[in-house]
Amino acid sequence: MTTAAAAAPTSSTGRRRSIDLLHVVHVVSACAFVIVLLVVVLPQQPHHQQDRGRRRLSAAAEDPASESSLSSGPIGEILSKATSQPPDPAEPFRILYIVTTLSEYDKGTRGTTRGADRLQNVVIPVIEDAISSMVERGWEVDLYLLCGYEKLLPDRRKLIEDALPQGVGLEVWEDAMPLFYSKSNANKPKADQSLDVASHGLSRQHRYVVRDKLLEYDFFAAFEDDMRITADHVVNYLEMSAGIERLRIQAENSPDGMVHVDGESNRDPSTRGKSMDKAPVGNDIVDDPISAEYLKRVIPGFVRVEVLGSSNPLLSRGGLDRPTFSEEVPIDKTVTIDPNYCCKEAEPGRGKMMPDPTADDVVIWETNVGAAGVREYPEPIGWVGAMPVEDRADVGSYWSGEGQVLKMSRPRRLDATLGQQAGWMATRSQVEYFHHEACPGGFLPPFDQNHWKGDSLQRHAVEFWSGGFQLFGQCFLNRILSMDPDRFSRQLLYHTANNKQSTLRVDKFVRAADFLGQLTTVKLRAKATLQARR
């Protein structure tokens, strides 16, 4: 069993105090019995160094008391902390931002340039944009960097520190790759068998950090190193989550255990569609009442986007003007997006980020309207797009292909259309729900339950741990995208490596605004079915 080495101390001339890396125990299947004793990672004693104004991440903070009411629960209270102006210095909104980075320099694969400085060109701009936007709101922010490479040298670490605002905490877990036994001998390794590096499991390691820090923060955001998030994304997520929470509390206190849309259609059950797979509902759910139990499983989602340059070949081929299913589901051009939330970038552009993007420059590639549905929720949520989810987990929506519009079955948990997020964000109470109720085997370590079959690294890789296959498959969570254009725009996340557009087929891409326009067409069709059946 191996532990990670502590990060190298920052030079005494820096303006912030160094943060020692926590010792984290690597999980291996042959030693599963030890994991029970190591539920959390253990902090190393700090060196006595000059105080440079940086808070220590492992310094525990009091958990504020929480009083639920019919209108507000734990998420609503966190939203109030995050949006209070001026911020309350006695009760600051505390957020831990975790970034997982595999390589310090690009390897030349997947459309990257071999030897390019990934830390400076990709990672630091993403970190800088995220944390600056959060500090501007008066939030207390700390950064935890998980490195898949062996050593972050002092001069390279200083580049990160210099990009951080004063008072932002920093911890670095170097050489964070977990170890495991090869697949063929996972359950019964030979006496002389050596451990292998599980590079595919680096994306799991942030879960140890979250477990260790769970009581110290109000909010967690864990993303891959080329995903740009900002305070706007966090606030929008909290506002939508608090709205869902409010509906759930209302449902729990209503006579029928449901919440209802004003003026709901009350359609004849005999006219309703039947499930065509293992889903508990049909594909024609529009304004139906929804239960508290279902609302617990609804969460705001995100869609990854890239920005096309003016000379991009995708533009010359004309494919973007005829996206997938555009004949069956035409684009409603009355709606568009605001590209500034996800992708604002000044001239000349850092790394591969394109400056001054327009709405037409912003594209998605990991889902399409054929895998989506729409639904009207009671206010304050309103109309939403429903992202793909495992059939058994579906809480219901009106599928874009309903009524034989699309000559296929509804796509469910498919790689091509699931819509990877490359990360997740959640309040502390949401993480606790993921771990204790939603996710079989738990969301946090030690991953020693029978569900994991002896080794959580054997069957799962990055798409499971950070991309969403666990949360939106095994955990039965349903992602929604607001159909309000402003909110929808704040659910788009910029993949700043901008390399998918040079490695994938043109028919994979859809303008983000056109995707919203197609969802709007599905919404109008769904409303028309209600009118026809009244």
FINULO-26339 format. One record per residue (C-alpha): x, y, z. Coordinates in steps of 0.2 Angstrom, whole numbers. Layout:
BEGIN
+-------+-------+-------+
!     u !     v !     w !
+-------+-------+-------+
!     X !     Y !     Z !
...
+-------+-------+-------+
***
This chain:
BEGIN
+-------+-------+-------+
!     u !     v !     w !
+-------+-------+-------+
!     0 !     0 !     0 !
!     7 !    17 !    -5 !
!     4 !    35 !     1 !
!     7 !    51 !    -9 !
!    22 !    62 !    -4 !
!    19 !    79 !     3 !
!    20 !    94 !    -9 !
!    36 !   104 !   -10 !
!    35 !   119 !     1 !
!    33 !   136 !    -7 !
!    48 !   148 !    -7 !
!    48 !   159 !     9 !
!    48 !   174 !    -3 !
!    30 !   170 !    -9 !
!    15 !   180 !    -2 !
!     5 !   165 !     4 !
!     9 !   151 !    17 !
!    12 !   134 !    10 !
!    -1 !   121 !    12 !
!     5 !   103 !    15 !
!    -2 !    89 !     5 !
!   -13 !    77 !    14 !
!    -7 !    59 !    15 !
!   -19 !    49 !     5 !
!   -20 !    30 !     5 !
!   -21 !    22 !   -12 !
!   -35 !     9 !   -13 !
!   -30 !    -8 !   -20 !
!   -41 !   -23 !   -21 !
!   -30 !   -35 !   -11 !
!   -30 !   -23 !     4 !
!   -49 !   -20 !     5 !
!   -50 !   -25 !    23 !
!   -38 !   -10 !    27 !
!   -49 !     3 !    19 !
!   -62 !     1 !    32 !
!   -50 !     8 !    44 !
!   -45 !    22 !    33 !
!   -62 !    31 !    30 !
!   -54 !    48 !    28 !
!   -37 !    54 !    23 !
!   -26 !    60 !    37 !
!   -18 !    77 !    38 !
!     1 !    79 !    40 !
!     8 !    90 !    53 !
!    11 !   107 !    46 !
!    29 !   114 !    45 !
!    32 !   130 !    55 !
!    33 !   143 !    41 !
!    30 !   161 !    39 !
!    11 !   166 !    38 !
!     8 !   173 !    21 !
!   -11 !   176 !    22 !
!   -17 !   160 !    15 !
!   -29 !   150 !    25 !
!   -25 !   132 !    29 !
!   -38 !   120 !    20 !
!   -38 !   107 !    34 !
!   -43 !   120 !    47 !
!   -61 !   115 !    52 !
!   -75 !   128 !    51 !
!   -91 !   127 !    60 !
!  -106 !   120 !    51 !
!  -119 !   133 !    52 !
!  -136 !   128 !    60 !
!  -149 !   124 !    47 !
!  -168 !   126 !    49 !
!  -179 !   119 !    35 !
!  -196 !   127 !    32 !
!  -209 !   124 !    18 !
!  -201 !   137 !     7 !
!  -182 !   134 !    10 !
!  -171 !   119 !    15 !
!  -152 !   117 !    16 !
!  -149 !   121 !    -2 !
!  -160 !   137 !     0 !
!  -150 !   143 !    15 !
!  -133 !   140 !     5 !
!  -140 !   150 !    -9 !
!  -144 !   164 !     3 !
!  -126 !   164 !     9 !
!  -119 !   164 !    -9 !
!  -130 !   178 !   -15 !
!  -131 !   190 !     1 !
!  -125 !   207 !    -3 !
!  -114 !   213 !     5 !
!  -107 !   196 !    10 !
!  -109 !   192 !    29 !
!   -91 !   190 !    35 !
!   -97 !   180 !    50 !
!  -105 !   167 !    38 !
!   -96 !   167 !    22 !
!  -100 !   156 !     8 !
!   -86 !   143 !     7 !
!   -82 !   133 !    -9 !
!   -69 !   120 !   -12 !
!   -64 !   120 !   -31 !
!   -55 !   104 !   -36 !
!   -46 !   102 !   -52 !
!   -39 !    85 !   -59 !
!   -25 !    87 !   -71 !
!   -17 !    71 !   -79 !
!    -2 !    79 !   -88 !
!     9 !    95 !   -85 !
!    13 !    95 !  -104 !
!     2 !    89 !  -118 !
!     6 !    72 !  -126 !
!     1 !    76 !  -144 !
!   -15 !    65 !  -143 !
!   -33 !    70 !  -146 !
!   -29 !    85 !  -156 !
!   -16 !    92 !  -144 !
!     2 !    98 !  -148 !
!    15 !    87 !  -141 !
!    26 !    96 !  -128 !
!    14 !   111 !  -127 !
!    14 !   118 !  -109 !
!    -3 !   113 !  -103 !
!    -1 !   120 !   -86 !
!     1 !   138 !   -92 !
!   -10 !   137 !  -108 !
!   -25 !   127 !  -101 !
!   -25 !   124 !   -83 !
!   -20 !   141 !   -75 !
!   -32 !   151 !   -86 !
!   -46 !   140 !   -81 !
!   -42 !   141 !   -63 !
!   -39 !   160 !   -64 !
!   -56 !   163 !   -72 !
!   -65 !   152 !   -60 !
!   -58 !   158 !   -44 !
!   -57 !   177 !   -48 !
!   -76 !   177 !   -52 !
!   -79 !   169 !   -36 !
!   -68 !   180 !   -25 !
!   -77 !   195 !   -33 !
!   -93 !   190 !   -25 !
!   -85 !   189 !    -8 !
!   -84 !   170 !    -7 !
!   -71 !   161 !     3 !
!   -63 !   149 !   -10 !
!   -49 !   136 !    -9 !
!   -41 !   126 !   -23 !
!   -36 !   108 !   -22 !
!   -25 !   102 !   -37 !
!   -24 !    84 !   -41 !
!    -9 !    80 !   -52 !
!    -7 !    64 !   -62 !
!    12 !    68 !   -64 !
!    25 !    64 !   -51 !
!    31 !    82 !   -46 !
!    25 !   100 !   -47 !
!    42 !   109 !   -46 !
!    42 !   125 !   -35 !
!    44 !   137 !   -50 !
!    29 !   129 !   -58 !
!    19 !   129 !   -42 !
!    23 !   148 !   -40 !
!    15 !   151 !   -57 !
!    -2 !   144 !   -49 !
!     0 !   154 !   -33 !
!     4 !   170 !   -43 !
!   -13 !   168 !   -52 !
!   -23 !   166 !   -36 !
!   -31 !   181 !   -27 !
!   -24 !   185 !   -10 !
!   -31 !   173 !     4 !
!   -36 !   159 !    -8 !
!   -30 !   142 !    -1 !
!   -20 !   130 !   -11 !
!   -16 !   111 !    -9 !
!    -8 !   100 !   -21 !
!    -8 !    81 !   -22 !
!     6 !    76 !   -32 !
!     8 !    59 !   -40 !
!   -10 !    56 !   -36 !
!   -12 !    40 !   -48 !
!   -20 !    26 !   -38 !
!   -13 !     8 !   -39 !
!   -22 !    -8 !   -43 !
!   -19 !   -26 !   -48 !
!   -21 !   -31 !   -66 !
!   -38 !   -36 !   -71 !
!   -35 !   -54 !   -73 !
!   -29 !   -56 !   -55 !
!   -39 !   -43 !   -47 !
!   -48 !   -54 !   -34 !
!   -34 !   -67 !   -31 !
!   -17 !   -58 !   -35 !
!    -2 !   -70 !   -35 !
!    10 !   -69 !   -21 !
!    24 !   -61 !   -31 !
!    12 !   -50 !   -42 !
!    16 !   -31 !   -42 !
!     4 !   -17 !   -42 !
!     1 !    -7 !   -58 !
!    -3 !    12 !   -60 !
!   -21 !    15 !   -63 !
!   -21 !    30 !   -74 !
!   -39 !    28 !   -78 !
!   -43 !    30 !   -60 !
!   -35 !    47 !   -57 !
!   -53 !    54 !   -59 !
!   -59 !    45 !   -44 !
!   -46 !    53 !   -32 !
!   -56 !    69 !   -29 !
!   -69 !    59 !   -20 !
!   -56 !    56 !    -6 !
!   -53 !    75 !    -5 !
!   -72 !    78 !    -4 !
!   -74 !    66 !    10 !
!   -60 !    73 !    20 !
!   -66 !    91 !    18 !
!   -85 !    88 !    18 !
!   -89 !    97 !    34 !
!   -77 !   112 !    30 !
!   -86 !   119 !    15 !
!  -104 !   123 !     9 !
!  -101 !   119 !    -9 !
!   -89 !   108 !   -20 !
!   -85 !   109 !   -38 !
!   -74 !    95 !   -45 !
!   -69 !    96 !   -64 !
!   -56 !    91 !   -76 !
!   -42 !   104 !   -79 !
!   -49 !   111 !   -96 !
!   -67 !   115 !   -90 !
!   -71 !   133 !   -86 !
!   -83 !   136 !   -73 !
!   -87 !   153 !   -65 !
!   -97 !   160 !   -51 !
!  -112 !   163 !   -63 !
!  -113 !   144 !   -66 !
!  -112 !   141 !   -47 !
!  -126 !   154 !   -43 !
!  -137 !   147 !   -57 !
!  -135 !   129 !   -51 !
!  -139 !   134 !   -33 !
!  -155 !   144 !   -39 !
!  -161 !   129 !   -49 !
!  -157 !   117 !   -35 !
!  -165 !   128 !   -22 !
!  -181 !   129 !   -33 !
!  -181 !   110 !   -35 !
!  -179 !   108 !   -16 !
!  -193 !   120 !   -13 !
!  -205 !   110 !   -24 !
!  -199 !    94 !   -15 !
!  -203 !   101 !     2 !
!  -220 !   107 !    -4 !
!  -224 !    89 !   -11 !
!  -219 !    81 !     6 !
!  -232 !    92 !    14 !
!  -246 !    91 !     1 !
!  -261 !    79 !     4 !
!  -256 !    69 !   -11 !
!  -237 !    69 !   -10 !
!  -236 !    79 !   -26 !
!  -233 !    96 !   -33 !
!  -244 !   102 !   -48 !
!  -242 !   114 !   -62 !
!  -255 !   128 !   -62 !
!  -268 !   124 !   -74 !
!  -262 !   106 !   -77 !
!  -270 !    96 !   -91 !
!  -277 !    81 !   -80 !
!  -277 !    70 !   -96 !
!  -287 !    54 !   -97 !
!  -275 !    40 !   -91 !
!  -282 !    28 !  -105 !
!  -274 !    40 !  -118 !
!  -257 !    40 !  -110 !
!  -242 !    32 !  -118 !
!  -234 !    16 !  -111 !
!  -216 !    14 !  -106 !
!  -206 !     6 !  -121 !
!  -192 !     0 !  -110 !
!  -188 !    -1 !   -91 !
!  -194 !    17 !   -88 !
!  -208 !    18 !   -75 !
!  -216 !    31 !   -85 !
!  -220 !    34 !  -104 !
!  -213 !    46 !  -116 !
!  -227 !    58 !  -115 !
!  -225 !    67 !   -98 !
!  -228 !    85 !  -100 !
!  -236 !    94 !   -86 !
!  -240 !    79 !   -74 !
!  -239 !    81 !   -56 !
!  -222 !    75 !   -48 !
!  -219 !    67 !   -32 !
!  -206 !    72 !   -18 !
!  -197 !    55 !   -21 !
!  -194 !    60 !   -40 !
!  -189 !    77 !   -36 !
!  -176 !    71 !   -25 !
!  -168 !    64 !   -40 !
!  -169 !    79 !   -51 !
!  -153 !    90 !   -53 !
!  -147 !   104 !   -64 !
!  -136 !    98 !   -78 !
!  -122 !   105 !   -89 !
!  -117 !   103 !  -107 !
!   -99 !   105 !  -113 !
!   -96 !   117 !  -127 !
!   -82 !   122 !  -138 !
!   -80 !   139 !  -148 !
!   -76 !   138 !  -167 !
!   -63 !   149 !  -175 !
!   -68 !   159 !  -191 !
!   -58 !   147 !  -202 !
!   -64 !   131 !  -194 !
!   -67 !   118 !  -207 !
!   -84 !   114 !  -199 !
!   -91 !   130 !  -205 !
!   -86 !   127 !  -223 !
!   -94 !   110 !  -224 !
!  -111 !   117 !  -220 !
!  -115 !   103 !  -208 !
!  -119 !   115 !  -194 !
!  -133 !   122 !  -204 !
!  -141 !   105 !  -205 !
!  -138 !    97 !  -188 !
!  -144 !    80 !  -183 !
!  -163 !    78 !  -183 !
!  -166 !    96 !  -190 !
!  -178 !    89 !  -203 !
!  -188 !    80 !  -190 !
!  -186 !    93 !  -176 !
!  -184 !   110 !  -185 !
!  -174 !   124 !  -176 !
!  -184 !   137 !  -168 !
!  -174 !   153 !  -172 !
!  -183 !   164 !  -160 !
!  -172 !   159 !  -146 !
!  -153 !   160 !  -144 !
!  -139 !   159 !  -131 !
!  -128 !   172 !  -122 !
!  -110 !   166 !  -126 !
!  -102 !   177 !  -113 !
!  -107 !   166 !   -98 !
!   -97 !   151 !  -104 !
!   -85 !   157 !  -117 !
!   -81 !   176 !  -115 !
!   -62 !   178 !  -120 !
!   -53 !   195 !  -124 !
!   -41 !   197 !  -138 !
!   -30 !   189 !  -143 !
!   -36 !   173 !  -133 !
!   -26 !   162 !  -121 !
!   -21 !   145 !  -126 !
!   -33 !   138 !  -139 !
!   -48 !   149 !  -133 !
!   -56 !   159 !  -146 !
!   -58 !   178 !  -143 !
!   -75 !   187 !  -144 !
!   -86 !   172 !  -148 !
!  -104 !   174 !  -155 !
!  -119 !   163 !  -152 !
!  -116 !   154 !  -168 !
!   -98 !   150 !  -163 !
!  -103 !   139 !  -148 !
!  -106 !   121 !  -152 !
!  -110 !   105 !  -143 !
!  -105 !    87 !  -148 !
!  -110 !    75 !  -134 !
!  -129 !    75 !  -136 !
!  -142 !    80 !  -148 !
!  -161 !    83 !  -147 !
!  -165 !    65 !  -152 !
!  -159 !    60 !  -134 !
!  -168 !    74 !  -125 !
!  -185 !    78 !  -119 !
!  -195 !    92 !  -112 !
!  -206 !    95 !   -97 !
!  -215 !   108 !   -88 !
!  -212 !   109 !   -69 !
!  -221 !   119 !   -57 !
!  -214 !   137 !   -54 !
!  -200 !   142 !   -50 !
!  -193 !   129 !   -62 !
!  -204 !   130 !   -77 !
!  -200 !   122 !   -94 !
!  -184 !   112 !   -95 !
!  -175 !   101 !  -106 !
!  -173 !    83 !  -100 !
!  -155 !    76 !  -103 !
!  -153 !    57 !  -106 !
!  -154 !    45 !   -91 !
!  -154 !    27 !   -88 !
!  -172 !    20 !   -92 !
!  -175 !    14 !   -74 !
!  -171 !    31 !   -67 !
!  -182 !    42 !   -78 !
!  -194 !    53 !   -69 !
!  -203 !    58 !   -85 !
!  -203 !    70 !   -99 !
!  -210 !    72 !  -117 !
!  -197 !    64 !  -128 !
!  -192 !    73 !  -144 !
!  -197 !    57 !  -154 !
!  -214 !    54 !  -147 !
!  -227 !    51 !  -159 !
!  -216 !    42 !  -171 !
!  -207 !    58 !  -175 !
!  -190 !    49 !  -174 !
!  -190 !    31 !  -181 !
!  -180 !    24 !  -167 !
!  -181 !    20 !  -148 !
!  -177 !    33 !  -136 !
!  -158 !    34 !  -132 !
!  -153 !    31 !  -114 !
!  -136 !    28 !  -107 !
!  -126 !    29 !  -123 !
!  -109 !    36 !  -124 !
!  -113 !    46 !  -140 !
!  -127 !    55 !  -132 !
!  -126 !    54 !  -113 !
!  -119 !    72 !  -112 !
!  -103 !    70 !  -102 !
!  -100 !    85 !   -90 !
!   -82 !    82 !   -86 !
!   -86 !    86 !   -68 !
!   -99 !    90 !   -56 !
!  -104 !   103 !   -42 !
!  -115 !   101 !   -27 !
!  -119 !   107 !   -10 !
!  -114 !    98 !     6 !
!  -132 !    91 !     8 !
!  -132 !    85 !   -10 !
!  -116 !    76 !    -8 !
!  -123 !    68 !     7 !
!  -138 !    63 !    -2 !
!  -128 !    56 !   -16 !
!  -118 !    45 !    -4 !
!  -131 !    39 !     8 !
!  -146 !    37 !    -3 !
!  -144 !    39 !   -21 !
!  -128 !    30 !   -26 !
!  -127 !    11 !   -24 !
!  -110 !     8 !   -15 !
!  -109 !    26 !   -10 !
!  -102 !    42 !   -19 !
!   -87 !    44 !    -7 !
!   -74 !    31 !    -1 !
!   -70 !    19 !     5 !
!   -79 !    10 !    -9 !
!   -78 !    -7 !     0 !
!   -96 !   -12 !    -2 !
!  -101 !   -27 !   -12 !
!  -107 !   -16 !   -26 !
!   -89 !   -13 !   -30 !
!   -85 !   -31 !   -32 !
!   -68 !   -30 !   -23 !
!   -60 !   -15 !   -32 !
!   -69 !     1 !   -38 !
!   -55 !     3 !   -51 !
!   -58 !   -13 !   -61 !
!   -73 !    -8 !   -71 !
!   -74 !    11 !   -70 !
!   -64 !    25 !   -78 !
!   -65 !    44 !   -81 !
!   -82 !    44 !   -89 !
!   -89 !    35 !   -73 !
!   -81 !    46 !   -60 !
!   -81 !    63 !   -67 !
!   -91 !    62 !   -84 !
!  -107 !    57 !   -76 !
!  -110 !    38 !   -79 !
!  -111 !    35 !   -60 !
!  -122 !    50 !   -56 !
!  -134 !    49 !   -71 !
!  -134 !    30 !   -72 !
!  -131 !    20 !   -56 !
!  -137 !    35 !   -45 !
!  -153 !    38 !   -54 !
!  -151 !    57 !   -55 !
!  -160 !    66 !   -69 !
!  -152 !    81 !   -76 !
!  -163 !    96 !   -82 !
!  -158 !   111 !   -93 !
!  -168 !   127 !   -90 !
!  -177 !   132 !  -106 !
!  -175 !   150 !  -101 !
!  -161 !   156 !  -113 !
!  -152 !   166 !   -99 !
!  -152 !   151 !   -88 !
!  -148 !   138 !  -102 !
!  -133 !   149 !  -106 !
!  -127 !   147 !   -88 !
!  -128 !   128 !   -90 !
!  -115 !   128 !  -104 !
!   -97 !   124 !   -99 !
!   -82 !   129 !  -110 !
!   -70 !   114 !  -115 !
!   -56 !   126 !  -116 !
!   -44 !   114 !  -124 !
!   -55 !   116 !  -139 !
!   -49 !   100 !  -147 !
!   -64 !    90 !  -150 !
!   -69 !   100 !  -166 !
!   -53 !    94 !  -174 !
!   -55 !    76 !  -170 !
!   -73 !    72 !  -172 !
!   -85 !    70 !  -187 !
!   -95 !    86 !  -192 !
!  -111 !    77 !  -189 !
!  -107 !    76 !  -171 !
!  -109 !    95 !  -169 !
!  -124 !   106 !  -166 !
!  -124 !   124 !  -162 !
!  -129 !   126 !  -144 !
!  -142 !   139 !  -149 !
!  -149 !   127 !  -162 !
!  -150 !   114 !  -148 !
!  -160 !   126 !  -138 !
!  -171 !   130 !  -153 !
!  -174 !   111 !  -156 !
!  -179 !   109 !  -138 !
!  -191 !   124 !  -140 !
!  -199 !   115 !  -155 !
!  -202 !   100 !  -144 !
!  -209 !   111 !  -131 !
!  -222 !   118 !  -143 !
!  -227 !   101 !  -149 !
!  -229 !    95 !  -131 !
!  -240 !   109 !  -127 !
!  -250 !   106 !  -143 !
!  -254 !    88 !  -137 !
!  -261 !    95 !  -121 !
!  -273 !   106 !  -131 !
!  -278 !    92 !  -143 !
!  -283 !    81 !  -128 !
!  -292 !    93 !  -117 !
+-------+-------+-------+
***
